[in-house]
Amino acid sequence: MEKIKITTKEQLDDFYPVLVKIWKEVFTPVIGSNQAEYMLENYQSKDLIMQEITAGINYYALLINGVYVGYIAYEVREDYLYLSKIYIANEYRNQGFMREIFDFFEELGQKYGLKQRLWVNQGNTQGIRVYQHLGFQLLEGKITNIGEGYQMVDYVFEKE
Protein backbone atom coordinates (compact mmCIF):
# COMPACT_ATOMS: atom_id res chain seq x y z
CA MET A 1 0.00 0.00 0.00
CA GLU A 2 1.35 3.39 -0.97
CA LYS A 3 0.82 6.43 1.28
CA ILE A 4 0.78 9.87 -0.37
CA LYS A 5 0.93 12.82 2.00
CA ILE A 6 -1.70 15.40 1.08
CA THR A 7 -0.13 18.84 1.21
CA THR A 8 -1.78 20.78 -1.62
CA LYS A 9 -5.30 21.73 -2.65
CA GLU A 10 -4.68 20.03 -6.01
CA GLN A 11 -3.85 16.71 -4.34
CA LEU A 12 -6.95 17.02 -2.19
CA ASP A 13 -9.13 17.90 -5.21
CA ASP A 14 -7.88 14.75 -6.97
CA PHE A 15 -8.50 12.50 -3.97
CA TYR A 16 -11.66 14.09 -2.53
CA PRO A 17 -14.30 12.12 -4.51
CA VAL A 18 -12.91 8.90 -3.03
CA LEU A 19 -12.91 10.43 0.47
CA VAL A 20 -16.62 11.28 0.06
CA LYS A 21 -17.43 7.76 -1.17
CA ILE A 22 -15.62 6.13 1.76
CA TRP A 23 -17.10 8.54 4.32
CA LYS A 24 -20.63 7.70 3.18
CA GLU A 25 -19.87 3.94 3.14
CA VAL A 26 -18.57 4.04 6.68
CA PHE A 27 -20.99 6.43 8.36
CA THR A 28 -24.35 6.12 6.62
CA PRO A 29 -25.08 2.65 8.11
CA VAL A 30 -23.95 3.80 11.57
CA ILE A 31 -25.45 7.29 11.95
CA GLY A 32 -27.78 7.68 8.96
CA SER A 33 -27.40 9.63 5.75
CA ASN A 34 -28.49 13.02 7.16
CA GLN A 35 -25.85 13.10 9.91
CA ALA A 36 -23.22 11.58 7.59
CA GLU A 37 -23.84 14.41 5.08
CA TYR A 38 -23.82 17.02 7.86
CA MET A 39 -20.50 15.74 9.20
CA LEU A 40 -19.00 15.56 5.71
CA GLU A 41 -19.92 19.20 5.11
CA ASN A 42 -18.88 20.41 8.57
CA TYR A 43 -15.88 18.19 9.39
CA GLN A 44 -14.50 16.82 6.14
CA SER A 45 -15.02 19.57 3.59
CA LYS A 46 -12.04 20.45 1.41
CA ASP A 47 -11.63 23.82 3.13
CA LEU A 48 -11.64 22.30 6.62
CA ILE A 49 -9.19 19.57 5.62
CA MET A 50 -6.81 22.18 4.19
CA GLN A 51 -7.14 24.18 7.44
CA GLU A 52 -6.26 21.05 9.41
CA ILE A 53 -3.27 20.34 7.18
CA THR A 54 -2.07 23.93 7.66
CA ALA A 55 -2.48 23.47 11.44
CA GLY A 56 -0.22 20.39 11.40
CA ILE A 57 -2.57 17.44 10.98
CA ASN A 58 -1.06 14.88 8.62
CA TYR A 59 -3.39 13.52 5.93
CA TYR A 60 -2.39 10.63 3.67
CA ALA A 61 -4.23 9.14 0.70
CA LEU A 62 -3.81 5.36 0.49
CA LEU A 63 -3.29 3.74 -2.89
CA ILE A 64 -3.05 0.19 -4.17
CA ASN A 65 -1.77 -0.23 -7.73
CA GLY A 66 -2.28 3.50 -8.29
CA VAL A 67 -5.94 3.45 -7.16
CA TYR A 68 -7.14 5.46 -4.16
CA VAL A 69 -8.49 3.00 -1.58
CA GLY A 70 -8.58 4.97 1.65
CA TYR A 71 -7.11 7.67 3.81
CA ILE A 72 -5.62 8.26 7.21
CA ALA A 73 -4.87 11.33 9.29
CA TYR A 74 -2.98 11.78 12.51
CA GLU A 75 -1.78 14.53 14.80
CA VAL A 76 1.17 14.49 17.17
CA ARG A 77 -0.16 15.85 20.47
CA GLU A 78 1.68 16.48 23.72
CA ASP A 79 0.58 13.27 25.47
CA TYR A 80 -0.39 10.96 22.60
CA LEU A 81 -0.48 10.33 18.88
CA TYR A 82 -4.07 11.09 17.86
CA LEU A 83 -5.23 8.77 15.07
CA SER A 84 -7.85 11.05 13.60
CA LYS A 85 -8.96 9.25 10.43
CA ILE A 86 -8.57 5.59 9.46
CA TYR A 87 -10.73 4.67 6.48
CA ILE A 88 -10.56 2.05 3.73
CA ALA A 89 -13.11 1.53 0.96
CA ASN A 90 -15.43 -1.44 1.46
CA GLU A 91 -13.97 -3.50 -1.37
CA TYR A 92 -10.47 -3.32 0.18
CA ARG A 93 -11.43 -4.29 3.73
CA ASN A 94 -10.52 -7.61 5.34
CA GLN A 95 -7.39 -7.95 3.21
CA GLY A 96 -4.78 -7.08 5.85
CA PHE A 97 -4.40 -3.41 4.97
CA MET A 98 -5.43 -2.26 8.45
CA ARG A 99 -2.48 -4.18 9.88
CA GLU A 100 -0.18 -2.27 7.53
CA ILE A 101 -1.74 1.05 8.57
CA PHE A 102 -1.38 0.26 12.26
CA ASP A 103 2.22 -0.87 11.78
CA PHE A 104 2.82 2.65 10.40
CA PHE A 105 1.10 4.20 13.44
CA GLU A 106 3.10 1.93 15.75
CA GLU A 107 6.36 3.18 14.19
CA LEU A 108 5.21 6.78 14.62
CA GLY A 109 4.28 6.17 18.25
CA GLN A 110 7.72 4.71 18.90
CA LYS A 111 9.43 7.55 17.01
CA TYR A 112 7.70 10.17 19.16
CA GLY A 113 7.59 8.09 22.35
CA LEU A 114 3.82 8.46 22.51
CA LYS A 115 0.88 6.14 23.08
CA GLN A 116 -1.76 6.01 20.36
CA ARG A 117 -5.31 7.23 20.90
CA LEU A 118 -8.39 7.20 18.69
CA TRP A 119 -12.12 7.88 18.82
CA VAL A 120 -14.61 5.47 17.24
CA ASN A 121 -18.37 5.73 16.92
CA GLN A 122 -20.02 3.40 19.42
CA GLY A 123 -22.10 1.91 16.58
CA ASN A 124 -19.03 1.03 14.51
CA THR A 125 -18.78 -2.52 15.80
CA GLN A 126 -16.44 -3.66 13.02
CA GLY A 127 -13.97 -0.87 13.80
CA ILE A 128 -14.18 -1.55 17.53
CA ARG A 129 -13.36 -5.24 16.97
CA VAL A 130 -10.37 -4.32 14.81
CA TYR A 131 -9.00 -1.86 17.37
CA GLN A 132 -9.41 -4.31 20.24
CA HIS A 133 -7.75 -7.05 18.17
CA LEU A 134 -4.82 -4.68 17.60
CA GLY A 135 -4.37 -4.13 21.34
CA PHE A 136 -6.30 -0.91 21.93
CA GLN A 137 -8.01 -0.61 25.32
CA LEU A 138 -11.27 1.23 25.98
CA LEU A 139 -10.69 4.39 28.04
CA GLU A 140 -14.12 6.02 28.10
CA GLY A 141 -17.32 6.86 26.31
CA LYS A 142 -17.64 10.37 24.96
CA ILE A 143 -20.64 12.32 23.66
CA THR A 144 -20.01 15.51 21.70
CA ASN A 145 -22.73 17.86 20.46
CA ILE A 146 -21.83 18.89 16.92
CA GLY A 147 -24.73 21.17 16.01
CA GLU A 148 -28.11 20.86 14.31
CA GLY A 149 -29.15 18.45 17.08
CA TYR A 150 -26.51 15.89 16.09
CA GLN A 151 -24.10 14.17 18.44
CA MET A 152 -20.97 12.11 18.04
CA VAL A 153 -21.33 9.16 20.41
CA ASP A 154 -17.86 7.69 20.58
CA TYR A 155 -15.55 5.45 22.51
CA VAL A 156 -12.01 6.58 23.19
CA PHE A 157 -9.43 3.81 22.78
CA GLU A 158 -5.74 3.91 23.65
CA LYS A 159 -2.72 1.73 23.01
CA GLU A 160 0.48 2.04 25.02
LOTORTOR-831553 format. One record per residue: residue in three letters; x, z, y negated of N, C-alpha, C in turn. Coordinates in Angstrom, 1 decimal, m for minus. Layout:
// LOTORTOR-831553
+-----+--------+--------+--------+--------+--------+--------+--------+--------+--------+
|  aa |    n.X |    n.Z |    n.Y |   ca.X |   ca.Z |   ca.Y |    c.X |    c.Z |    c.Y |
+-----+--------+--------+--------+--------+--------+--------+--------+--------+--------+
| ALA |      X |      Z |      Y |      X |      Z |      Y |      X |      Z |      Y |
...
+-----+--------+--------+--------+--------+--------+--------+--------+--------+--------+
END
This chain:
// LOTORTOR-831553
+-----+--------+--------+--------+--------+--------+--------+--------+--------+--------+
|  aa |    n.X |    n.Z |    n.Y |   ca.X |   ca.Z |   ca.Y |    c.X |    c.Z |    c.Y |
+-----+--------+--------+--------+--------+--------+--------+--------+--------+--------+
| MET |    0.9 |    0.0 |    1.2 |    0.0 |    0.0 |    0.0 |    0.9 |    0.0 |   m1.2 |
| GLU |    0.6 |   m0.9 |   m2.1 |    1.4 |   m1.0 |   m3.4 |    0.6 |   m0.2 |   m4.5 |
| LYS |    1.4 |    0.5 |   m5.3 |    0.8 |    1.3 |   m6.4 |    1.3 |    0.6 |   m7.7 |
| ILE |    0.4 |    0.2 |   m8.6 |    0.8 |   m0.4 |   m9.9 |    0.3 |    0.6 |  m11.0 |
| LYS |    1.3 |    1.1 |  m11.7 |    0.9 |    2.0 |  m12.8 |    0.2 |    1.2 |  m13.9 |
| ILE |   m0.9 |    1.7 |  m14.3 |   m1.7 |    1.1 |  m15.4 |   m1.2 |    1.6 |  m16.7 |
| THR |   m0.7 |    0.8 |  m17.5 |   m0.1 |    1.2 |  m18.8 |   m0.7 |    0.4 |  m20.0 |
| THR |   m1.3 |   m0.8 |  m19.7 |   m1.8 |   m1.6 |  m20.8 |   m3.3 |   m1.9 |  m20.6 |
| LYS |   m3.9 |   m2.3 |  m21.7 |   m5.3 |   m2.6 |  m21.7 |   m5.5 |   m3.9 |  m20.8 |
| GLU |   m4.6 |   m4.8 |  m20.8 |   m4.7 |   m6.0 |  m20.0 |   m4.7 |   m5.7 |  m18.5 |
| GLN |   m3.8 |   m4.8 |  m18.1 |   m3.8 |   m4.3 |  m16.7 |   m5.2 |   m3.7 |  m16.4 |
| LEU |   m5.7 |   m2.9 |  m17.3 |   m6.9 |   m2.2 |  m17.0 |   m8.1 |   m3.2 |  m17.0 |
| ASP |   m8.1 |   m4.2 |  m17.9 |   m9.1 |   m5.2 |  m17.9 |   m9.2 |   m5.9 |  m16.6 |
| ASP |   m8.0 |   m6.2 |  m16.0 |   m7.9 |   m7.0 |  m14.8 |   m8.4 |   m6.1 |  m13.6 |
| PHE |   m8.1 |   m4.9 |  m13.6 |   m8.5 |   m4.0 |  m12.5 |   m9.9 |   m3.4 |  m12.6 |
| TYR |  m10.4 |   m3.3 |  m13.8 |  m11.7 |   m2.5 |  m14.1 |  m12.9 |   m2.9 |  m13.2 |
| PRO |  m13.1 |   m4.2 |  m13.0 |  m14.3 |   m4.5 |  m12.1 |  m14.2 |   m3.8 |  m10.7 |
| VAL |  m13.1 |   m3.7 |  m10.2 |  m12.9 |   m3.0 |   m8.9 |  m13.2 |   m1.5 |   m9.1 |
| LEU |  m12.7 |   m1.0 |  m10.1 |  m12.9 |    0.5 |  m10.4 |  m14.4 |    0.7 |  m10.5 |
| VAL |  m15.2 |   m0.1 |  m11.2 |  m16.6 |    0.1 |  m11.3 |  m17.3 |    0.0 |   m9.9 |
| LYS |  m16.9 |   m1.0 |   m9.1 |  m17.4 |   m1.2 |   m7.8 |  m17.2 |    0.1 |   m6.9 |
| ILE |  m16.0 |    0.6 |   m6.9 |  m15.6 |    1.8 |   m6.1 |  m16.4 |    3.0 |   m6.6 |
| TRP |  m16.4 |    3.2 |   m8.0 |  m17.1 |    4.3 |   m8.5 |  m18.5 |    4.4 |   m8.1 |
| LYS |  m19.2 |    3.2 |   m8.1 |  m20.6 |    3.2 |   m7.7 |  m20.8 |    3.4 |   m6.2 |
| GLU |  m19.8 |    2.9 |   m5.4 |  m19.9 |    3.1 |   m3.9 |  m19.8 |    4.6 |   m3.6 |
| VAL |  m18.8 |    5.3 |   m4.3 |  m18.6 |    6.7 |   m4.0 |  m19.7 |    7.6 |   m4.6 |
| PHE |  m20.1 |    7.4 |   m5.8 |  m21.0 |    8.4 |   m6.4 |  m22.5 |    8.1 |   m6.3 |
| THR |  m22.9 |    6.9 |   m6.2 |  m24.4 |    6.6 |   m6.1 |  m25.0 |    7.4 |   m5.0 |
| PRO |  m24.4 |    7.4 |   m3.7 |  m25.1 |    8.1 |   m2.7 |  m25.1 |    9.6 |   m2.9 |
| VAL |  m24.1 |   10.1 |   m3.6 |  m23.9 |   11.6 |   m3.8 |  m24.8 |   12.1 |   m5.0 |
| ILE |  m24.8 |   11.4 |   m6.1 |  m25.5 |   11.9 |   m7.3 |  m26.6 |   11.0 |   m7.8 |
| GLY |  m26.8 |    9.9 |   m7.2 |  m27.8 |    9.0 |   m7.7 |  m27.2 |    8.0 |   m8.7 |
| SER |  m27.9 |    6.8 |   m8.8 |  m27.4 |    5.7 |   m9.6 |  m27.4 |    6.1 |  m11.1 |
| ASN |  m28.4 |    6.8 |  m11.6 |  m28.5 |    7.2 |  m13.0 |  m27.3 |    8.0 |  m13.5 |
| GLN |  m27.0 |    9.1 |  m12.7 |  m25.9 |    9.9 |  m13.1 |  m24.5 |    9.2 |  m12.9 |
| ALA |  m24.4 |    8.4 |  m11.8 |  m23.2 |    7.6 |  m11.6 |  m22.9 |    6.6 |  m12.8 |
| GLU |  m24.0 |    6.0 |  m13.2 |  m23.8 |    5.1 |  m14.4 |  m23.5 |    5.9 |  m15.7 |
| TYR |  m24.1 |    7.0 |  m15.9 |  m23.8 |    7.9 |  m17.0 |  m22.4 |    8.3 |  m17.0 |
| MET |  m21.9 |    8.7 |  m15.8 |  m20.5 |    9.2 |  m15.7 |  m19.5 |    8.0 |  m15.9 |
| LEU |  m19.9 |    6.9 |  m15.4 |  m19.0 |    5.7 |  m15.6 |  m18.9 |    5.4 |  m17.0 |
| GLU |  m20.0 |    5.4 |  m17.8 |  m19.9 |    5.1 |  m19.2 |  m19.2 |    6.2 |  m20.0 |
| ASN |  m19.4 |    7.5 |  m19.6 |  m18.9 |    8.6 |  m20.4 |  m17.6 |    9.2 |  m19.9 |
| TYR |  m17.1 |    8.8 |  m18.7 |  m15.9 |    9.4 |  m18.2 |  m14.9 |    8.4 |  m17.6 |
| GLN |  m15.4 |    7.1 |  m17.4 |  m14.5 |    6.1 |  m16.8 |  m14.6 |    4.8 |  m17.5 |
| SER |  m15.0 |    4.8 |  m18.8 |  m15.0 |    3.6 |  m19.6 |  m13.6 |    3.2 |  m19.8 |
| LYS |  m13.4 |    1.9 |  m20.2 |  m12.0 |    1.4 |  m20.4 |  m11.4 |    2.2 |  m21.6 |
| ASP |  m12.2 |    2.4 |  m22.7 |  m11.6 |    3.1 |  m23.8 |  m11.2 |    4.5 |  m23.5 |
| LEU |  m12.0 |    5.3 |  m22.7 |  m11.6 |    6.6 |  m22.3 |  m10.4 |    6.6 |  m21.4 |
| ILE |  m10.4 |    5.7 |  m20.5 |   m9.2 |    5.6 |  m19.6 |   m7.9 |    5.4 |  m20.4 |
| MET |   m8.0 |    4.5 |  m21.3 |   m6.8 |    4.2 |  m22.2 |   m6.4 |    5.4 |  m23.0 |
| GLN |   m7.4 |    6.2 |  m23.5 |   m7.1 |    7.4 |  m24.2 |   m6.4 |    8.4 |  m23.3 |
| GLU |   m6.9 |    8.5 |  m22.0 |   m6.3 |    9.4 |  m21.1 |   m4.8 |    9.0 |  m20.8 |
| ILE |   m4.6 |    7.7 |  m20.6 |   m3.3 |    7.2 |  m20.3 |   m2.4 |    7.5 |  m21.5 |
| THR |   m2.9 |    7.3 |  m22.7 |   m2.1 |    7.7 |  m23.9 |   m1.7 |    9.2 |  m24.0 |
| ALA |   m2.7 |   10.0 |  m23.5 |   m2.5 |   11.4 |  m23.5 |   m1.6 |   11.9 |  m22.3 |
| GLY |   m1.2 |   11.0 |  m21.4 |   m0.2 |   11.4 |  m20.4 |   m0.8 |   11.5 |  m19.0 |
| ILE |   m2.0 |   11.0 |  m18.8 |   m2.6 |   11.0 |  m17.4 |   m2.1 |    9.7 |  m16.8 |
| ASN |   m1.6 |    9.8 |  m15.6 |   m1.1 |    8.6 |  m14.9 |   m2.1 |    8.0 |  m14.0 |
| TYR |   m2.4 |    6.7 |  m14.3 |   m3.4 |    5.9 |  m13.5 |   m2.6 |    4.9 |  m12.7 |
| TYR |   m3.0 |    4.7 |  m11.5 |   m2.4 |    3.7 |  m10.6 |   m3.5 |    2.9 |   m9.9 |
| ALA |   m3.4 |    1.6 |  m10.0 |   m4.2 |    0.7 |   m9.1 |   m3.5 |    0.6 |   m7.8 |
| LEU |   m4.3 |    0.6 |   m6.7 |   m3.8 |    0.5 |   m5.4 |   m4.1 |   m0.9 |   m4.8 |
| LEU |   m3.1 |   m1.5 |   m4.3 |   m3.3 |   m2.9 |   m3.7 |   m2.8 |   m3.0 |   m2.3 |
| ILE |   m3.5 |   m3.8 |   m1.5 |   m3.0 |   m4.2 |   m0.2 |   m3.1 |   m5.7 |   m0.1 |
| ASN |   m1.9 |   m6.3 |    0.2 |   m1.8 |   m7.7 |    0.2 |   m2.3 |   m8.4 |   m1.1 |
| GLY |   m1.9 |   m7.7 |   m2.2 |   m2.3 |   m8.3 |   m3.5 |   m3.7 |   m8.1 |   m3.9 |
| VAL |   m4.5 |   m7.4 |   m3.1 |   m5.9 |   m7.2 |   m3.4 |   m6.1 |   m5.7 |   m3.9 |
| TYR |   m6.8 |   m5.5 |   m5.0 |   m7.1 |   m4.2 |   m5.5 |   m8.1 |   m3.5 |   m4.4 |
| VAL |   m7.7 |   m2.3 |   m4.0 |   m8.5 |   m1.6 |   m3.0 |   m8.8 |   m0.2 |   m3.4 |
| GLY |   m8.3 |    0.3 |   m4.5 |   m8.6 |    1.6 |   m5.0 |   m7.8 |    2.0 |   m6.2 |
| TYR |   m7.9 |    3.3 |   m6.6 |   m7.1 |    3.8 |   m7.7 |   m7.0 |    5.3 |   m7.6 |
| ILE |   m5.9 |    5.8 |   m8.2 |   m5.6 |    7.2 |   m8.3 |   m5.2 |    7.5 |   m9.7 |
| ALA |   m5.4 |    8.8 |  m10.0 |   m4.9 |    9.3 |  m11.3 |   m4.5 |   10.7 |  m11.1 |
| TYR |   m3.4 |   11.1 |  m11.8 |   m3.0 |   12.5 |  m11.8 |   m2.4 |   12.9 |  m13.1 |
| GLU |   m2.3 |   14.2 |  m13.3 |   m1.8 |   14.8 |  m14.5 |   m0.9 |   16.0 |  m14.1 |
| VAL |    0.3 |   16.0 |  m14.7 |    1.2 |   17.2 |  m14.5 |    0.8 |   18.2 |  m15.5 |
| ARG |    0.2 |   19.4 |  m15.0 |   m0.2 |   20.5 |  m15.9 |    0.9 |   21.6 |  m15.7 |
| GLU |    0.7 |   22.6 |  m16.5 |    1.7 |   23.7 |  m16.5 |    1.8 |   24.4 |  m15.1 |
| ASP |    0.6 |   24.7 |  m14.5 |    0.6 |   25.5 |  m13.3 |    0.3 |   24.7 |  m12.0 |
| TYR |   m0.1 |   23.4 |  m12.1 |   m0.4 |   22.6 |  m11.0 |   m0.4 |   21.1 |  m11.3 |
| LEU |   m0.3 |   20.3 |  m10.2 |   m0.5 |   18.9 |  m10.3 |   m2.0 |   18.6 |  m10.1 |
| TYR |   m2.6 |   18.1 |  m11.2 |   m4.1 |   17.9 |  m11.1 |   m4.3 |   16.5 |  m10.6 |
| LEU |   m4.9 |   16.4 |   m9.4 |   m5.2 |   15.1 |   m8.8 |   m6.6 |   14.7 |   m9.3 |
| SER |   m6.6 |   13.9 |  m10.3 |   m7.8 |   13.6 |  m11.1 |   m8.8 |   12.6 |  m10.4 |
| LYS |   m8.2 |   11.5 |   m9.9 |   m9.0 |   10.4 |   m9.3 |   m8.3 |   10.0 |   m7.9 |
| ILE |   m9.1 |    9.9 |   m6.9 |   m8.6 |    9.5 |   m5.6 |   m9.7 |    8.6 |   m4.9 |
| TYR |   m9.6 |    7.3 |   m5.1 |  m10.7 |    6.5 |   m4.7 |  m10.2 |    5.2 |   m4.0 |
| ILE |  m10.8 |    4.9 |   m2.8 |  m10.6 |    3.7 |   m2.1 |  m11.9 |    3.1 |   m1.7 |
| ALA |  m11.9 |    1.7 |   m1.8 |  m13.1 |    1.0 |   m1.5 |  m13.5 |    1.2 |   m0.1 |
| ASN |  m14.9 |    1.2 |    0.1 |  m15.4 |    1.5 |    1.4 |  m14.7 |    0.7 |    2.6 |
| GLU |  m14.5 |   m0.6 |    2.4 |  m14.0 |   m1.4 |    3.5 |  m12.5 |   m1.0 |    3.9 |
| TYR |  m11.9 |   m0.2 |    3.0 |  m10.5 |    0.2 |    3.3 |  m10.3 |    1.7 |    3.7 |
| ARG |  m11.5 |    2.3 |    3.9 |  m11.4 |    3.7 |    4.3 |  m11.2 |    3.8 |    5.8 |
| ASN |  m10.8 |    5.0 |    6.2 |  m10.5 |    5.3 |    7.6 |   m9.5 |    4.4 |    8.3 |
| GLN |   m8.5 |    4.0 |    7.4 |   m7.4 |    3.2 |    8.0 |   m6.0 |    3.9 |    7.7 |
| GLY |   m6.0 |    5.1 |    7.3 |   m4.8 |    5.9 |    7.1 |   m4.2 |    5.8 |    5.7 |
| PHE |   m4.9 |    5.1 |    4.8 |   m4.4 |    5.0 |    3.4 |   m4.4 |    6.3 |    2.6 |
| MET |   m5.4 |    7.1 |    2.9 |   m5.4 |    8.5 |    2.3 |   m4.2 |    9.3 |    2.6 |
| ARG |   m3.7 |    9.2 |    3.8 |   m2.5 |    9.9 |    4.2 |   m1.3 |    9.4 |    3.3 |
| GLU |   m1.2 |    8.1 |    3.1 |   m0.2 |    7.5 |    2.3 |   m0.3 |    8.0 |    0.8 |
| ILE |   m1.5 |    8.1 |    0.3 |   m1.7 |    8.6 |   m1.0 |   m1.3 |   10.0 |   m1.2 |
| PHE |   m1.7 |   10.8 |   m0.2 |   m1.4 |   12.3 |   m0.3 |    0.1 |   12.5 |    0.0 |
| ASP |    0.8 |   11.7 |    0.7 |    2.2 |   11.8 |    0.9 |    2.9 |   11.6 |   m0.5 |
| PHE |    2.3 |   10.6 |   m1.3 |    2.8 |   10.4 |   m2.6 |    2.6 |   11.6 |   m3.5 |
| PHE |    1.4 |   12.2 |   m3.4 |    1.1 |   13.4 |   m4.2 |    2.0 |   14.6 |   m3.8 |
| GLU |    2.2 |   14.7 |   m2.5 |    3.1 |   15.8 |   m1.9 |    4.5 |   15.6 |   m2.5 |
| GLU |    5.0 |   14.4 |   m2.6 |    6.4 |   14.2 |   m3.2 |    6.4 |   14.6 |   m4.6 |
| LEU |    5.3 |   14.2 |   m5.4 |    5.2 |   14.6 |   m6.8 |    5.2 |   16.1 |   m6.9 |
| GLY |    4.4 |   16.8 |   m6.1 |    4.3 |   18.3 |   m6.2 |    5.6 |   18.9 |   m5.9 |
| GLN |    6.4 |   18.4 |   m5.0 |    7.7 |   18.9 |   m4.7 |    8.7 |   18.6 |   m5.9 |
| LYS |    8.6 |   17.4 |   m6.4 |    9.4 |   17.0 |   m7.5 |    9.2 |   18.0 |   m8.7 |
| TYR |    8.0 |   18.3 |   m9.0 |    7.7 |   19.2 |  m10.2 |    7.6 |   20.6 |   m9.8 |
| GLY |    7.7 |   21.0 |   m8.5 |    7.6 |   22.4 |   m8.1 |    6.2 |   22.9 |   m8.3 |
| LEU |    5.2 |   22.1 |   m8.2 |    3.8 |   22.5 |   m8.5 |    2.9 |   22.4 |   m7.2 |
| LYS |    1.9 |   23.3 |   m7.1 |    0.9 |   23.1 |   m6.1 |    0.0 |   22.0 |   m6.6 |
| GLN |   m0.8 |   21.4 |   m5.7 |   m1.8 |   20.4 |   m6.0 |   m3.2 |   20.9 |   m6.1 |
| ARG |   m3.9 |   20.4 |   m7.1 |   m5.3 |   20.9 |   m7.2 |   m6.2 |   19.7 |   m7.5 |
| LEU |   m7.4 |   19.8 |   m7.0 |   m8.4 |   18.7 |   m7.2 |   m9.8 |   19.3 |   m7.2 |
| TRP |  m10.7 |   18.5 |   m7.8 |  m12.1 |   18.8 |   m7.9 |  m12.8 |   17.8 |   m7.0 |
| VAL |  m13.8 |   18.2 |   m6.3 |  m14.6 |   17.2 |   m5.5 |  m16.1 |   17.6 |   m5.5 |
| ASN |  m16.9 |   16.6 |   m5.7 |  m18.4 |   16.9 |   m5.7 |  m18.8 |   17.6 |   m4.4 |
| GLN |  m19.6 |   18.6 |   m4.6 |  m20.0 |   19.4 |   m3.4 |  m20.8 |   18.6 |   m2.4 |
| GLY |  m21.4 |   17.5 |   m2.8 |  m22.1 |   16.6 |   m1.9 |  m21.2 |   15.6 |   m1.2 |
| ASN |  m20.0 |   15.5 |   m1.6 |  m19.0 |   14.5 |   m1.0 |  m18.4 |   15.1 |    0.2 |
| THR |  m19.2 |   15.1 |    1.3 |  m18.8 |   15.8 |    2.5 |  m17.6 |   15.1 |    3.2 |
| GLN |  m17.6 |   13.8 |    3.1 |  m16.4 |   13.0 |    3.7 |  m15.1 |   13.4 |    3.0 |
| GLY |  m15.2 |   13.4 |    1.6 |  m14.0 |   13.8 |    0.9 |  m13.5 |   15.2 |    1.2 |
| ILE |  m14.5 |   16.1 |    1.3 |  m14.2 |   17.5 |    1.6 |  m13.5 |   17.7 |    2.9 |
| ARG |  m14.0 |   16.9 |    3.9 |  m13.4 |   17.0 |    5.2 |  m11.9 |   16.5 |    5.2 |
| VAL |  m11.7 |   15.4 |    4.4 |  m10.4 |   14.8 |    4.3 |   m9.4 |   15.8 |    3.7 |
| TYR |   m9.9 |   16.4 |    2.6 |   m9.0 |   17.4 |    1.9 |   m8.7 |   18.6 |    2.7 |
| GLN |   m9.7 |   19.1 |    3.4 |   m9.4 |   20.2 |    4.3 |   m8.5 |   19.8 |    5.4 |
| HIS |   m8.6 |   18.7 |    6.0 |   m7.8 |   18.2 |    7.0 |   m6.3 |   18.1 |    6.5 |
| LEU |   m6.1 |   17.8 |    5.3 |   m4.8 |   17.6 |    4.7 |   m4.2 |   18.9 |    4.2 |
| GLY |   m4.9 |   20.0 |    4.4 |   m4.4 |   21.3 |    4.1 |   m4.8 |   22.0 |    2.8 |
| PHE |   m5.8 |   21.3 |    2.2 |   m6.3 |   21.9 |    0.9 |   m7.2 |   23.1 |    1.2 |
| GLN |   m7.2 |   24.1 |    0.4 |   m8.0 |   25.3 |    0.6 |   m9.0 |   25.4 |   m0.5 |
| LEU |  m10.2 |   25.8 |   m0.2 |  m11.3 |   26.0 |   m1.2 |  m10.9 |   27.2 |   m2.1 |
| LEU |  m10.9 |   27.0 |   m3.4 |  m10.7 |   28.0 |   m4.4 |  m12.0 |   28.6 |   m4.9 |
| GLU |  m12.9 |   27.7 |   m5.4 |  m14.1 |   28.1 |   m6.0 |  m15.1 |   26.9 |   m6.2 |
| GLY |  m16.3 |   27.3 |   m6.4 |  m17.3 |   26.3 |   m6.9 |  m17.3 |   26.3 |   m8.4 |
| LYS |  m17.7 |   25.1 |   m8.9 |  m17.6 |   25.0 |  m10.4 |  m18.8 |   24.0 |  m10.8 |
| ILE |  m19.6 |   24.5 |  m11.8 |  m20.6 |   23.7 |  m12.3 |  m20.3 |   23.4 |  m13.8 |
| THR |  m20.3 |   22.1 |  m14.1 |  m20.0 |   21.7 |  m15.5 |  m21.2 |   20.9 |  m16.1 |
| ASN |  m21.7 |   21.3 |  m17.2 |  m22.7 |   20.5 |  m17.9 |  m22.0 |   19.3 |  m18.6 |
| ILE |  m22.5 |   18.1 |  m18.3 |  m21.8 |   16.9 |  m18.9 |  m22.7 |   16.1 |  m19.8 |
| GLY |  m23.9 |   16.7 |  m20.2 |  m24.7 |   16.0 |  m21.2 |  m25.9 |   15.3 |  m20.5 |
| GLU |  m26.9 |   15.0 |  m21.3 |  m28.1 |   14.3 |  m20.9 |  m28.8 |   15.0 |  m19.7 |
| GLY |  m28.6 |   16.3 |  m19.5 |  m29.2 |   17.1 |  m18.5 |  m28.4 |   17.0 |  m17.1 |
| TYR |  m27.3 |   16.3 |  m17.1 |  m26.5 |   16.1 |  m15.9 |  m25.5 |   17.2 |  m15.7 |
| GLN |  m25.1 |   17.5 |  m14.5 |  m24.1 |   18.4 |  m14.2 |  m23.2 |   17.8 |  m13.1 |
| MET |  m21.9 |   18.3 |  m13.2 |  m21.0 |   18.0 |  m12.1 |  m20.9 |   19.3 |  m11.3 |
| VAL |  m21.3 |   19.2 |  m10.0 |  m21.3 |   20.4 |   m9.2 |  m20.2 |   20.2 |   m8.2 |
| ASP |  m19.1 |   20.9 |   m8.4 |  m17.9 |   20.6 |   m7.7 |  m17.3 |   21.8 |   m6.9 |
| TYR |  m16.4 |   21.5 |   m6.0 |  m15.5 |   22.5 |   m5.4 |  m14.2 |   22.2 |   m6.0 |
| VAL |  m13.4 |   23.3 |   m6.2 |  m12.0 |   23.2 |   m6.6 |  m11.2 |   23.5 |   m5.3 |
| PHE |  m10.3 |   22.6 |   m5.0 |   m9.4 |   22.8 |   m3.8 |   m8.0 |   22.8 |   m4.3 |
| GLU |   m7.2 |   23.5 |   m3.5 |   m5.7 |   23.6 |   m3.9 |   m4.9 |   23.6 |   m2.7 |
| LYS |   m3.7 |   23.1 |   m2.8 |   m2.7 |   23.0 |   m1.7 |   m1.4 |   23.5 |   m2.3 |
| GLU |   m0.8 |   24.5 |   m1.6 |    0.5 |   25.0 |   m2.0 |    1.6 |   24.0 |   m1.8 |
+-----+--------+--------+--------+--------+--------+--------+--------+--------+--------+
END
